[in-house]
């Protein structure tokens, strides 16, 4: 007869194996693979966040704003970055060719309609704009930068103050329309509406002929001393346009549209007022080039404002006299601002830079989920993964340890972000800021 113990032991073994399987399924995903190494090898995996990293804020000379994905206007007086003002230049296209305005046409009004697509800042502040006709040719295939200005005719076509209302519908003659800004270009003078109405028929034969005749408009924002916002206007739907209302001897109420769309040459002019109104820490880093102040605070701003240049001066010596495999390398930093009105950038970019010649970081090729740069709202932080880049540095692949730069706006795209952020430096003096400092965390394996 078999003993009871012979039945109990197999049951205990099965129970033990079941618990072991369940427990193993709950392992930390970052530890997967360590149990495959002999115990002696796991002792060779090390981590450090004490590698020397230096960083400082520098001014961006300008950014390409030609054919920007959305038009932007407005002024914002930032308590940290000072005054920034955005104005715009844009062409228009006739909505049809071979236009016939009829006998003895008379302009009634000329309305520029700009439909909102977003904003950044405080829209309760009133803004002031002026509109002029552009005197120089604009071309869709030309590159225009944020510091570019064009000659305009001296005649002031419109001047108005407005409070941006990007979420409020607009009622016109009893009909409700989506939120937009309306600018009357016929209020101060009828010069411009008459130019469009009485232009020779040949200027309406093609879009190219029209853009030679009427080169475009310049909408200038006036700088604010406090508050303010930047507002975006939509180009994708075709709703934004200039509408000429007129009558002739036959018909009392007529209209004709001049389109504002992605086929129109356009660019933004951005003025940071030379950062005269910025806080002292930022001014000293940029204007006085006191790079050591990056220890305490760093500043990032879109719209061709500022960027962070950082260096890892001794990284090429990290593997001196030893063989190392970099498992992971994370550059990490946090949002140091508590301002909820002026939001941080949703995504940053990191590039290699040498004397103005830029290139991508090799880790970027793995995709943004791996490379990073995306803002984490929960932790108010960013990271960039530089694992492959640093591995190449320590193995001598790069002959020069080039600087890396963090920016808000990608110089290779026409998507322009106005967002800004302040960041604790790499050796902050602020009490309690050290855990969220600008730092590099490296996990590596000793191979010898």
C-alpha positions as CSV (number, residue, x, y, z in Angstrom):
1,X,0.0,0.0,0.0
2,X,1.3,3.5,-0.9
3,X,1.8,6.0,1.8
4,X,-0.1,9.3,2.0
5,X,3.2,11.1,1.7
6,X,3.7,9.8,-1.8
7,X,0.5,11.6,-2.9
8,X,1.3,14.8,-1.0
9,X,4.8,15.4,-2.4
10,X,3.8,15.6,-6.1
11,X,0.9,18.0,-5.2
12,X,3.3,20.2,-3.3
13,X,5.7,20.2,-6.2
14,X,2.9,21.2,-8.6
15,X,1.8,24.0,-6.3
16,X,5.3,25.3,-5.9
17,X,5.9,25.4,-9.7
18,X,2.5,27.2,-10.2
19,X,3.4,29.9,-7.8
20,X,6.9,30.2,-9.4
21,X,5.4,30.7,-12.8
22,X,2.9,33.3,-11.6
23,X,5.6,35.2,-9.7
24,X,8.0,35.1,-12.7
25,X,5.3,36.8,-14.9
26,X,5.3,39.8,-12.6
27,X,9.0,40.6,-13.0
28,X,10.1,44.2,-13.6
29,X,10.4,44.5,-17.4
30,X,13.6,46.4,-17.0
31,X,15.2,43.4,-15.3
32,X,14.3,40.9,-18.0
33,X,17.4,39.1,-19.1
34,X,19.4,39.6,-15.9
35,X,18.4,36.1,-14.7
36,X,20.0,34.6,-17.8
37,X,23.4,35.8,-16.8
38,X,25.7,34.0,-14.4
39,X,25.7,35.7,-10.9
40,X,29.3,36.9,-11.5
41,X,28.2,38.8,-14.7
42,X,25.4,40.7,-13.0
43,X,27.9,42.3,-10.7
44,X,29.5,43.9,-13.8
45,X,26.3,45.9,-14.6
46,X,26.6,49.4,-13.2
47,X,24.8,52.6,-13.3
48,X,25.9,56.2,-12.8
49,X,24.4,59.7,-13.1
50,X,27.6,61.5,-12.1
51,X,29.2,61.8,-15.6
52,X,30.1,65.4,-16.2
53,X,27.5,67.3,-18.3
54,X,27.7,71.0,-18.9
55,X,24.9,73.1,-20.6
56,X,24.0,76.7,-21.2
57,X,21.4,78.7,-23.1
58,X,22.1,80.4,-26.4
59,X,20.2,82.4,-28.8
60,X,18.9,80.9,-32.1
61,X,19.8,83.3,-34.9
62,X,16.6,82.6,-36.9
63,X,14.4,79.8,-38.1
64,X,12.8,79.1,-41.5
65,X,9.2,80.2,-41.4
66,X,8.4,80.1,-45.2
67,X,5.2,78.2,-46.1
68,X,4.5,77.6,-42.4
69,X,1.7,75.1,-41.7
70,X,-0.4,77.8,-39.9
71,X,-0.4,81.5,-39.9
72,X,0.4,83.2,-36.6
73,X,-0.1,86.6,-35.2
74,X,0.2,88.3,-31.8
75,X,2.4,89.5,-29.0
76,X,3.2,88.0,-25.7
77,X,5.1,89.7,-22.8
78,X,6.6,86.7,-20.9
79,X,7.8,87.3,-17.4
80,X,10.9,85.2,-18.1
81,X,11.6,85.6,-21.8
82,X,10.4,89.2,-22.2
83,X,8.5,90.5,-25.3
84,X,8.0,88.4,-28.4
85,X,5.9,89.7,-31.4
86,X,4.9,87.7,-34.4
87,X,3.8,89.4,-37.7
88,X,3.0,87.8,-41.0
89,X,3.4,88.2,-44.8
90,X,1.2,86.3,-47.2
91,X,0.0,86.1,-50.8
92,X,-3.5,85.6,-52.0
93,X,-4.9,83.8,-55.1
94,X,-7.9,84.7,-57.2
95,X,-10.8,82.3,-56.7
96,X,-11.4,82.2,-60.5
97,X,-9.9,83.4,-63.8
98,X,-11.3,85.7,-66.5
99,X,-13.2,87.7,-63.8
100,X,-15.9,90.2,-65.0
101,X,-17.0,92.6,-62.3
102,X,-19.7,94.1,-64.7
103,X,-20.4,97.6,-65.7
104,X,-19.4,100.5,-63.4
105,X,-18.6,98.3,-60.3
106,X,-18.3,100.0,-56.9
107,X,-16.6,98.5,-53.9
108,X,-18.8,98.3,-50.7
109,X,-16.3,96.6,-48.4
110,X,-13.2,94.4,-48.4
111,X,-13.0,92.0,-45.5
112,X,-10.1,89.8,-44.5
113,X,-11.3,86.7,-42.7
114,X,-8.8,84.7,-40.7
115,X,-10.3,81.5,-39.1
116,X,-8.7,80.5,-35.7
117,X,-7.0,77.1,-35.4
118,X,-5.4,77.5,-31.9
119,X,-3.7,79.9,-29.5
120,X,-0.9,80.0,-26.9
121,X,-1.0,82.4,-23.9
122,X,-3.7,84.6,-22.5
123,X,-6.4,85.5,-25.0
124,X,-8.1,88.0,-22.6
125,X,-5.4,90.6,-23.5
126,X,-6.3,93.0,-26.3
127,X,-4.0,92.9,-29.3
128,X,-3.4,95.6,-31.9
129,X,-2.5,95.0,-35.6
130,X,-1.9,97.1,-38.8
131,X,-2.2,95.9,-42.4
132,X,0.0,97.1,-45.3
133,X,0.3,96.0,-49.0
134,X,3.6,94.2,-49.8
135,X,5.8,95.9,-52.4
136,X,8.2,93.0,-53.1
137,X,7.6,89.8,-54.9
138,X,7.1,86.6,-52.9
139,X,7.7,83.1,-54.2
140,X,6.4,79.8,-52.9
141,X,9.7,78.0,-53.6
142,X,11.9,80.6,-51.8
143,X,13.1,80.2,-48.2
144,X,12.2,83.0,-45.8
145,X,13.5,83.2,-42.2
146,X,12.0,84.7,-39.1
147,X,14.3,87.7,-39.2
148,X,13.3,88.6,-42.8
149,X,11.4,91.8,-43.5
150,X,10.0,93.0,-46.8
151,X,9.3,96.5,-48.1
152,X,5.7,97.6,-48.0
153,X,3.7,100.5,-49.4
154,X,3.2,103.3,-46.9
155,X,-0.6,103.4,-47.2
156,X,-2.1,102.0,-44.0
157,X,-5.0,99.7,-45.1
158,X,-6.3,98.8,-41.6
159,X,-5.6,99.4,-38.0
160,X,-7.6,97.7,-35.3
161,X,-7.5,96.4,-31.7
162,X,-9.1,93.0,-31.0
163,X,-9.5,90.5,-28.2
164,X,-8.8,87.0,-29.6
165,X,-11.8,84.7,-29.3
166,X,-10.7,81.4,-30.8
167,X,-13.7,79.5,-29.4
168,X,-16.5,82.0,-30.0
169,X,-18.7,81.8,-33.2
170,X,-19.1,85.0,-35.2
171,X,-22.6,86.3,-36.3
172,X,-22.6,88.0,-39.7
173,X,-25.9,89.3,-41.1
174,X,-27.8,86.8,-39.1
175,X,-25.7,83.8,-40.0
176,X,-23.3,82.1,-37.5
177,X,-19.8,81.3,-38.6
178,X,-16.9,79.5,-37.0
179,X,-14.6,81.6,-34.8
180,X,-12.5,84.0,-36.9
181,X,-11.0,87.4,-37.0
182,X,-12.5,90.0,-39.4
183,X,-10.4,92.9,-40.6
184,X,-12.0,95.7,-42.7
185,X,-9.5,96.7,-45.4
186,X,-11.8,99.4,-46.8
187,X,-12.5,101.4,-43.6
188,X,-9.5,103.8,-43.7
189,X,-9.1,104.0,-47.5
190,X,-10.8,102.6,-50.6
191,X,-7.4,102.5,-52.4
192,X,-6.9,98.7,-52.0
193,X,-10.4,97.6,-52.9
194,X,-10.4,99.9,-56.0
195,X,-7.0,98.4,-57.0
196,X,-8.5,94.9,-57.0
197,X,-11.8,95.9,-58.6
198,X,-10.3,98.0,-61.4
199,X,-7.3,96.0,-62.2
200,X,-6.8,95.1,-65.9
201,X,-8.4,91.8,-67.0
202,X,-5.0,90.3,-67.7
203,X,-4.1,90.2,-63.9
204,X,-6.9,87.7,-63.4
205,X,-5.8,85.4,-66.1
206,X,-3.5,83.2,-63.9
207,X,-2.5,83.0,-60.2
208,X,1.1,84.0,-61.2
209,X,-0.1,87.2,-63.0
210,X,-2.2,88.1,-60.0
211,X,0.6,87.7,-57.5
212,X,2.7,90.0,-59.7
213,X,-0.1,92.6,-59.6
214,X,-1.0,92.2,-55.9
215,X,2.1,90.8,-54.2
216,X,0.5,90.2,-50.8
217,X,-0.3,91.7,-47.4
218,X,1.8,92.4,-44.3
219,X,-0.1,92.1,-41.0
220,X,2.0,93.7,-38.3
221,X,1.4,93.0,-34.6
222,X,2.2,95.7,-32.0
223,X,4.3,94.7,-29.0
224,X,2.5,94.3,-25.7
225,X,3.9,95.3,-22.3
226,X,2.1,92.6,-20.3
227,X,0.1,89.5,-21.0
228,X,-0.8,88.5,-24.5
229,X,-1.0,85.5,-26.7
230,X,-0.1,84.1,-30.1
231,X,-3.1,83.0,-32.3
232,X,-2.9,80.5,-35.2
233,X,-5.1,80.8,-38.3
234,X,-6.2,77.9,-40.4
235,X,-4.9,77.3,-44.0
236,X,-6.2,73.7,-44.5
237,X,-9.9,74.3,-45.0
238,X,-9.9,77.2,-47.4
239,X,-12.1,79.3,-45.1
240,X,-9.5,82.0,-44.5
241,X,-9.7,84.5,-47.3
242,X,-10.3,88.1,-48.4
243,X,-13.8,88.9,-49.6
244,X,-14.6,91.8,-51.8
245,X,-18.2,93.0,-51.6
246,X,-19.4,95.3,-54.5
247,X,-22.3,96.3,-56.7
248,X,-22.6,97.4,-60.3
249,X,-25.3,98.9,-62.5
250,X,-27.1,95.6,-62.8
251,X,-26.8,93.9,-59.4
252,X,-26.8,95.5,-56.0
253,X,-25.1,92.7,-54.0
254,X,-22.1,90.8,-55.3
255,X,-18.9,89.4,-53.9
256,X,-15.6,87.9,-55.0
257,X,-13.1,85.8,-53.0
258,X,-9.3,86.0,-52.8
259,X,-8.1,82.7,-51.4
260,X,-5.6,82.2,-48.6
261,X,-4.3,78.6,-48.7
262,X,-1.2,76.4,-48.8
263,X,-0.5,77.4,-52.4
264,X,0.2,81.0,-51.3
265,X,3.8,82.0,-50.4
266,X,3.9,83.1,-46.7
267,X,6.2,83.5,-43.8
268,X,6.4,84.9,-40.3
269,X,8.5,87.7,-39.0
270,X,9.4,87.2,-35.3
271,X,10.8,89.9,-33.0
272,X,12.1,89.0,-29.5
273,X,13.0,92.6,-28.7
274,X,16.7,91.5,-28.3
275,X,15.6,90.0,-25.0
276,X,16.0,93.4,-23.3
277,X,13.0,92.6,-21.1
278,X,14.0,89.0,-20.2
279,X,15.0,88.0,-16.7
280,X,18.6,88.5,-15.7
281,X,19.6,84.9,-15.6
282,X,18.6,84.4,-19.3
283,X,20.0,87.8,-20.4
284,X,23.4,87.0,-18.8
285,X,23.6,83.6,-20.5
286,X,22.7,84.8,-23.9
287,X,23.7,88.5,-24.2
288,X,26.7,88.4,-21.9
289,X,27.6,84.8,-22.7
290,X,28.0,83.7,-19.1
291,X,27.8,80.0,-19.8
292,X,28.5,79.0,-16.2
293,X,25.0,80.2,-15.3
294,X,23.7,77.1,-17.0
295,X,24.5,75.3,-13.8
296,X,21.5,76.9,-12.1
297,X,18.9,77.4,-14.8
298,X,18.4,76.7,-18.5
299,X,15.9,78.3,-20.9
300,X,14.2,76.9,-24.0
301,X,11.9,79.0,-26.3
302,X,10.2,78.3,-29.6
303,X,9.7,80.8,-32.4
304,X,13.5,81.0,-33.2
305,X,14.1,82.1,-29.6
306,X,16.6,80.0,-27.5
307,X,18.2,76.6,-27.4
308,X,20.3,74.6,-25.0
309,X,23.8,73.6,-26.0
310,X,25.2,70.8,-23.9
311,X,28.4,68.9,-23.7
312,X,29.8,65.7,-22.3
313,X,33.5,66.8,-22.2
314,X,35.0,63.6,-20.8
315,X,32.8,61.0,-22.3
316,X,35.5,59.8,-24.8
317,X,37.5,58.8,-21.7
318,X,34.6,56.9,-20.1
319,X,35.9,53.5,-21.3
320,X,39.6,54.3,-20.9
321,X,41.6,51.1,-20.1
322,X,38.5,49.0,-19.9
323,X,35.8,47.5,-22.3
324,X,32.3,48.8,-21.8
325,X,28.9,48.1,-23.4
326,X,26.4,50.9,-22.9
327,X,23.0,49.3,-22.0
328,X,21.1,52.6,-21.7
329,X,21.9,56.3,-21.6
330,X,19.2,58.8,-20.7
331,X,19.5,62.6,-20.7
332,X,16.8,63.7,-18.3
333,X,15.5,67.1,-17.2
334,X,12.3,68.6,-15.7
335,X,10.0,71.5,-16.2
336,X,10.9,74.0,-13.5
337,X,8.0,76.4,-14.1
338,X,4.6,76.2,-12.4
339,X,2.9,78.6,-14.8
340,X,-0.1,76.9,-16.3
341,X,-1.0,79.6,-18.8
342,X,2.3,79.4,-20.7
343,X,2.6,75.7,-21.5
344,X,5.8,73.7,-22.1
345,X,6.6,72.4,-25.6
346,X,4.8,69.1,-26.4
347,X,7.9,67.8,-28.0
348,X,11.6,68.8,-28.3
349,X,14.3,67.8,-30.7
350,X,18.0,67.0,-30.1
351,X,20.6,67.5,-32.8
352,X,24.4,67.3,-33.3
353,X,25.9,70.7,-34.0
354,X,29.3,71.8,-35.1
355,X,29.9,75.5,-36.2
356,X,26.4,75.8,-37.4
357,X,26.4,72.5,-39.3
358,X,23.7,70.3,-37.9
359,X,23.1,66.6,-38.1
360,X,20.8,64.0,-36.5
361,X,21.7,61.9,-33.4
362,X,21.9,58.2,-34.4
363,X,19.4,57.1,-31.8
364,X,16.7,59.3,-33.4
365,X,16.5,56.6,-36.1
366,X,14.8,54.3,-33.7
367,X,11.7,56.5,-33.5
368,X,10.4,59.0,-31.0
369,X,9.1,56.3,-28.6
370,X,12.7,55.2,-28.1
371,X,14.6,58.4,-28.7
372,X,12.3,60.6,-26.5
373,X,11.8,64.3,-26.5
374,X,8.1,64.0,-25.7
375,X,6.7,65.9,-22.7
376,X,5.5,63.6,-19.8
377,X,2.7,65.6,-18.1
378,X,2.6,63.3,-15.2
379,X,6.2,63.7,-14.2
380,X,6.7,67.2,-15.9
381,X,9.8,65.9,-17.5
382,X,11.6,65.0,-20.8
383,X,14.2,62.5,-21.7
384,X,16.5,61.8,-24.7
385,X,18.0,58.3,-25.1
386,X,21.6,58.6,-26.3
387,X,22.7,55.0,-25.9
388,X,24.1,54.4,-29.4
389,X,25.5,57.8,-29.7
390,X,27.5,57.4,-26.4
391,X,28.6,53.9,-27.4
392,X,30.1,55.3,-30.6
393,X,31.8,58.1,-28.6
394,X,33.6,55.7,-26.2
395,X,34.6,53.3,-28.9
396,X,36.3,56.0,-31.0
397,X,33.8,56.0,-33.9
398,X,33.6,59.8,-33.7
399,X,36.9,61.6,-34.0
400,X,35.4,64.7,-32.4
401,X,33.0,64.9,-29.5
402,X,30.6,67.4,-31.0
403,X,28.1,69.4,-29.0
404,X,24.5,68.4,-28.8
405,X,21.7,71.0,-28.9
406,X,18.1,70.8,-27.7
407,X,15.5,72.9,-29.5
408,X,11.8,73.5,-29.6
409,X,11.4,73.9,-33.4
410,X,12.8,71.4,-35.9
411,X,14.8,73.4,-38.4
412,X,13.9,70.9,-41.2
413,X,10.1,71.3,-40.9
414,X,7.6,74.2,-41.2
415,X,5.7,73.3,-38.0
416,X,6.4,76.2,-35.6
417,X,5.8,76.0,-31.9
418,X,5.7,79.1,-29.7
419,X,6.0,77.1,-26.4
420,X,8.8,77.7,-23.9
421,X,10.1,76.1,-20.7
422,X,12.6,76.7,-17.9
423,X,14.8,73.8,-16.7
424,X,16.8,73.3,-13.6
425,X,20.5,73.4,-14.5
426,X,23.1,70.6,-14.1
427,X,24.2,71.9,-10.7
428,X,21.2,74.0,-9.4
429,X,21.5,76.3,-6.4
430,X,17.8,76.1,-5.8
431,X,17.0,74.0,-2.6
432,X,15.4,70.7,-3.5
433,X,16.1,71.0,-7.3
434,X,19.0,68.5,-7.4
435,X,16.9,65.4,-8.0
436,X,15.3,67.0,-11.1
437,X,18.5,68.5,-12.4
438,X,19.7,68.3,-16.0
439,X,21.5,65.0,-15.8
440,X,22.8,61.9,-17.7
441,X,22.0,58.5,-16.4
442,X,24.1,55.7,-17.9
443,X,23.7,52.0,-17.3
444,X,26.6,49.9,-18.7
445,X,28.3,46.5,-18.5
446,X,32.0,45.9,-17.8
447,X,33.2,43.4,-20.4
448,X,36.7,42.9,-18.8
